[in-house]
Amino acid sequence: MSAKQHQPSPPIDCDGTSTFTTDLKYDTVGAEYIVITSDKIAFGLTEFVVRHSNTLWHQATQLPNDTTPLFYLEEPAIEHSDAVRLLLDILHGYRLPSWDDDAWPSHNLILSTLKLARKHEFATPYALIVSYIHNLVDRRGEKSRHLAGMFRVATLLDDEDLATLCVSRMAEEFSLADIDVANWSPDLVVGLPIAYVWAFIRAVPMRRALGANGSVGVDIAGVENTFRASLRAVKGRP
C-alpha cells in the first residue's frame, strides 16, 4: 500500500477516462482521506476511520497538512472493494446478520475483511468480527450451514480457539456435510493448513461417548482435547 498527495481531480488515463469508480456509500466528495482499492473503487474516509488503523494513520501523518492523502491498496486477494466496504460498515456500527439471513457474508469475504483489518492494524473491527463469529458458533443447539466456512476462516487466520470451537460444534451436530472433509466443496478445502486438517481428522472419531445406560452421546471435551493436542504435536509445541 502506498500513500500519495491527492490531486483536485481523479487520476485520468491517456484516453481521458477516469481510472476508478467512486463508491456510492462512501463518496469521496469532501473526504479527508481517499482509498483506492485493488479493483479501482475509490472510498472517502474520515479521520475517525483512519485513526483506527495504525498503518494508515502513520502514513497520513507523514504527508503535508495541506494535502488530502490518497491511499492505494494493491493486494487483490484482500484489498478489494467488498472487503473495504464491510470493514467500513463494521466501523460505523453495522452488525453482522444471523446465520440464516441471506445477507450473511460468504466465508471468503469474512476472511478477506479480517486479513485486511489485520494487515492495516484495524484492531477494533477485527476484534468485533471475531467476537461475533465466536458468539454465533457457540450457540449450542442452533444448527448452522456455515460452520465449515468459519472453520476455514479460523485456520487461515491461525485462530486455534475459534477453530476448536467450530470443530466441537460440528462434532456435536454430526452433520455429514460438515464432519467429513471429503464432503466439503473445493473452495472450503483449497489452501487449508495441513496441521488443522490433520487435527480435525484425528478429533472427529472422539465424538462418540458411551453413557452408563448404554446410550451414545457426544464427548465434546474429547473432541476439543484431541484437536488441540494434535495441533500442538504438528506445530511442535508442548
C-alpha positions in Angstrom: 0.0 0.0 0.0 1.3 3.5 -0.8 0.1 7.0 0.2 0.3 9.9 -2.2 -0.8 13.5 -2.3 -4.4 13.7 -3.7 -4.8 15.9 -6.8 -8.0 18.0 -7.2 -9.4 15.7 -9.8 -9.3 11.9 -10.0 -6.4 10.2 -11.9 -7.0 10.1 -15.7 -5.8 7.6 -18.2 -4.3 8.8 -21.5 -7.7 8.2 -23.2 -9.3 10.8 -20.9 -11.3 8.3 -18.8 -11.2 8.0 -15.0 -9.2 5.1 -13.7 -11.5 4.4 -10.8 -15.2 4.5 -9.8 -16.4 6.2 -6.6 -18.2 4.1 -4.1 -21.8 5.1 -3.8 -22.0 4.8 0.0 -18.6 6.2 0.9 -18.3 9.1 -1.5 -15.1 11.0 -2.0 -16.7 14.4 -2.1 -15.3 16.4 0.8 -13.4 13.4 2.1 -10.5 13.9 4.5 -8.8 10.8 3.1 -9.3 8.6 0.0 -8.6 4.9 -0.5 -8.3 3.3 -4.0 -8.9 -0.4 -3.8 -7.2 -3.1 -5.9 -10.3 -3.3 -8.1 -10.2 0.5 -8.7 -13.0 1.7 -6.4 -12.5 5.0 -4.5 -13.7 5.3 -0.9 -13.8 8.6 1.0 -12.6 8.2 4.6 -12.9 10.4 7.7 -10.2 10.9 10.2 -12.3 8.8 12.6 -11.7 5.8 10.3 -8.1 6.4 9.6 -7.2 6.8 13.2 -8.4 3.2 13.8 -5.6 2.0 11.5 -2.1 2.3 12.8 -0.6 1.9 9.3 -2.9 4.3 7.6 -2.6 6.9 10.3 1.2 6.7 10.3 1.3 7.3 6.6 -1.2 10.1 6.8 1.0 11.9 9.4 4.0 11.8 7.1 2.3 14.0 4.4 1.9 17.8 4.5 -1.1 19.1 6.4 -2.5 20.9 3.3 -2.9 17.7 1.3 -5.6 15.0 1.1 -3.8 11.7 1.4 -4.6 9.2 -1.3 -4.0 5.5 -0.3 -3.6 2.8 -2.9 -4.5 -0.7 -1.8 -2.9 -3.2 -4.3 -3.3 -6.8 -2.9 -6.2 -8.3 -4.9 -7.0 -11.1 -2.5 -7.8 -8.9 0.4 -7.7 -5.2 -0.6 -10.8 -5.3 -2.8 -13.8 -3.1 -2.5 -16.1 -5.7 -0.9 -13.7 -6.2 2.0 -13.1 -2.4 2.4 -16.8 -1.7 2.4 -17.6 -4.4 5.0 -14.7 -3.1 7.2 -16.0 0.4 7.0 -19.6 -0.8 7.7 -18.4 -2.5 10.9 -16.5 0.6 12.0 -19.7 2.6 11.5 -21.8 0.3 13.7 -23.0 -2.4 11.3 -23.7 -5.7 13.0 -23.3 -8.9 11.1 -26.7 -10.7 10.5 -27.7 -14.0 11.9 -26.7 -17.4 10.4 -29.9 -18.0 8.4 -30.0 -14.4 7.0 -29.4 -14.3 3.2 -27.3 -11.2 3.9 -24.7 -13.3 5.8 -21.4 -12.7 4.1 -19.5 -15.5 2.4 -16.7 -17.1 4.3 -14.3 -15.7 1.7 -15.5 -12.2 2.2 -15.2 -12.5 6.0 -11.7 -13.9 5.6 -10.6 -11.1 3.3 -12.0 -8.5 5.6 -10.3 -9.9 8.6 -7.0 -10.2 6.8 -7.4 -6.6 5.6 -8.0 -5.5 9.1 -5.0 -7.4 10.4 -2.7 -6.1 7.7 -3.6 -2.5 8.4 -4.0 -2.9 12.1 -7.7 -2.1 12.4 -7.8 -3.7 15.8 -11.4 -2.7 16.7 -13.3 -4.1 13.7 -11.1 -7.2 13.7 -12.0 -7.9 17.3 -15.7 -7.1 16.7 -16.0 -9.6 13.8 -14.1 -12.4 15.5 -16.1 -11.9 18.7 -19.4 -12.0 16.9 -18.4 -15.2 15.0 -17.4 -16.8 18.3 -20.8 -16.0 19.8 -22.7 -17.4 16.8 -20.6 -20.6 16.6 -21.1 -21.1 20.4 -24.9 -21.1 20.3 -25.5 -24.7 21.2 -28.5 -26.3 19.6 -28.7 -23.8 16.8 -27.8 -25.5 13.6 -25.7 -23.7 11.0 -24.7 -24.4 7.5 -21.7 -22.0 7.9 -19.6 -24.0 10.4 -17.2 -25.4 7.9 -16.7 -22.0 6.4 -16.0 -20.5 9.7 -13.5 -23.3 10.4 -11.7 -22.4 7.2 -11.6 -18.7 8.3 -10.2 -19.8 11.7 -7.5 -22.0 10.2 -6.3 -19.4 7.7 -6.1 -16.8 10.5 -4.4 -19.4 12.7 -7.1 -18.8 15.4 -6.8 -22.0 17.4 -9.6 -21.1 19.8 -12.2 -20.4 17.0 -11.1 -23.5 15.1 -11.5 -25.7 18.2 -15.0 -24.2 18.8 -16.0 -24.9 15.2 -14.8 -28.5 15.4 -16.7 -29.1 18.6 -19.9 -27.7 17.2 -19.6 -29.8 14.0 -19.0 -32.9 16.1 -22.0 -32.0 18.3 -24.3 -31.6 15.3 -22.8 -34.6 13.5 -23.7 -33.2 10.1 -22.0 -35.5 7.5 -21.6 -32.4 5.2 -19.5 -30.8 7.9 -17.8 -33.6 9.8 -16.3 -35.4 6.7 -13.8 -33.3 4.9 -14.4 -35.4 1.8 -17.9 -33.9 1.6 -16.6 -30.3 1.6 -16.7 -28.2 -1.5 -13.3 -27.3 -3.1 -13.5 -23.7 -2.1 -13.6 -24.8 1.6 -10.6 -27.1 1.3 -8.1 -25.3 -1.0 -5.3 -23.8 1.0 -6.2 -25.2 4.4 -3.2 -25.6 6.6 -2.3 -29.3 6.9 -1.9 -29.0 10.7 -5.5 -28.1 11.1 -6.8 -30.7 8.6 -4.8 -33.5 10.4 -6.0 -32.3 13.8 -9.6 -32.2 12.5 -9.4 -35.8 11.1 -8.0 -37.1 14.4 -10.5 -35.3 16.6 -13.7 -36.3 14.8 -13.6 -40.0 15.9 -13.5 -38.9 19.5 -17.1 -37.6 19.3 -18.8 -40.9 20.4 -19.0 -41.5 24.1 -20.8 -44.5 25.6 -23.0 -43.5 28.6 -23.7 -45.5 31.7 -27.0 -46.7 30.4 -25.6 -47.8 27.1 -26.6 -44.7 25.2 -24.2 -43.0 22.8 -23.5 -39.3 23.4 -21.1 -36.7 22.2 -17.8 -36.3 24.0 -17.2 -32.6 23.3 -14.3 -32.5 25.7 -12.6 -35.4 24.0 -13.0 -33.8 20.6 -11.6 -30.5 21.8 -8.7 -32.0 23.7 -7.7 -34.3 20.8 -7.9 -31.4 18.3 -5.7 -29.1 20.5 -3.2 -31.9 21.3 -2.9 -32.8 17.6 -2.3 -29.1 16.7 0.4 -28.8 19.3 2.1 -32.0 18.1 2.2 -30.8 14.5 3.3 -27.3 15.4 6.0 -28.7 17.8 4.6 -27.2 20.9 4.4 -29.0 24.3 
